[in-house]
């Protein structure tokens, strides 16, 4: 089988090809309209740009307090220069996926070189297994922001790998890799598990000797600097306002008076019994829903990565082979540690993109235990990887997350007018995305009445809601849908005897199905009047 020239996967042409593919895939998926986008990604960007943290009270629920930094570019492009170019905006958003494809090729090439073997077709199939994973592909072009975070983490791993060999100025690499991992964690807490996993991987890969501890410490310093750079400004604002720098998360540690002393993380997808704790990826082999994600999906990559990890841990000892080389130890410890931390903290599969991307490389490393690394091509290894790719592709089920047909305007949201200086109560979720498109939006105040509000009854947040509503002297409106459900009684709690009148629908292109059918659930704005 003809050898590959690895340099063709490293140059500008390769980068442009990957970016173009990512942009095209994103455009073909349609306009992003996922639940999180409508709940907080658009609102948070607008609120962050206009300093709304202390002015509004959680219009997007708990997520109102998330760092808005990653959401700002998408919002500015979609409401600015690309306002009438929705397909182009989708293409720009797809560049993150293209960057991941390119970076994973670089990681695979660096792994091959560090192991003293030629980069070949087996490595290509390993990359293809990773970049076609369900969570990676399905989030292409979306506003979830997990792909940008994964690119930071993958880049951090790429920078660390040469430390497993001989490289000049290793301290620079350790600091830079830590900086990248810390930036990811600071931009969104869903990436917080990866920097510690990389640090432990580096430490164990280098044998826990004095130099290993020094480099791991430097990695930690870089990670802390990156986290502060990305999150420090936001955490300080949260601390000044609420007394908790990561409010409302981990409030059992910081004890803000605004909400109960609870963790605040979504724990509905954590394993439910011992079988799931031990063998969770096996539960994802067939089509399922509400196990580790909200929507239907199926993916065997994680189970295969788990089996590969087990093989890499046991087979060298059973087969009396040499211990794993440093680069594979780094990869193995990173994936295994990050998986355990992810499992205990989140168990939400959308956050596991870096692990999914590396699944093919883990499989390849496990199969290579039966084919000691050298320059000679291994035809059976190529066919084994190609077969694994085809099987995984055939049994994968990709979620949609929510896409709508393209409109003439990127964010085609046309709410009715409300009086300048009004108070708008956002009853339920996900409705806060309407706020930035209200006429005179900056002149109004917004309060969310959602499960988050209910969870804070009797605490400072509840008191603030009562005080803000009581002190308001202008018009009061409600933004809600028919399925507001358990949140509707909050209106009577804060405004006893209130009734709704003069309701007008919110016209929104983000509230359609693929066939163009309206699916807003009667999203509307009503004026509130007391008897």
Secondary structure, 3 states (H helix, E strand, C coil): CCCCCHHHHCCHHHHHHHHHHHHHHHHHHCEECCHHHHHHHHHHHHHHHCCCCCCCECCCHHHHHCCCHHHHHHHHHHHCCCCCCHHHHHHHHCHHHHHHHHHHHHHHHHHHHHCCCCCCHHHHHHHHHHHCCHHHHHCCCCCCCHHHHHHHHHHHHHHHHHHHCCCCCHHHHHHHHHHHHHHHHHHCHHHHHHHHHHHHHHHHHCCCCHHHHHHHHHHHHHHHHHHHHHHHHHHHHHHHHHCCCCCCCCHHHHCCCCCCCCCCCCCCCCCCCHHHHHHHHHHHCCCECCCCCCCCEECCHHHHHHHHHHHHHHHHHHCCCCCCCHHHHHHHHHHHHHHHHHHHHCCCHHHHHHHHHCHHHHHHHHHHHHCCCCCCCCHHHHHHHHHHHHHHHHHCECCCCCEECCCCCCCCEECCCCCCCCEEEEECCCCHHHHHHCCCHHHCEEEEECHHHHHCCCCHHHHHHHHHHHHCCCCEEEEECHHHHHHCHHHHHHCCCEEEEEEEECEECCCECCCCCECCCCCEEEEEEEC
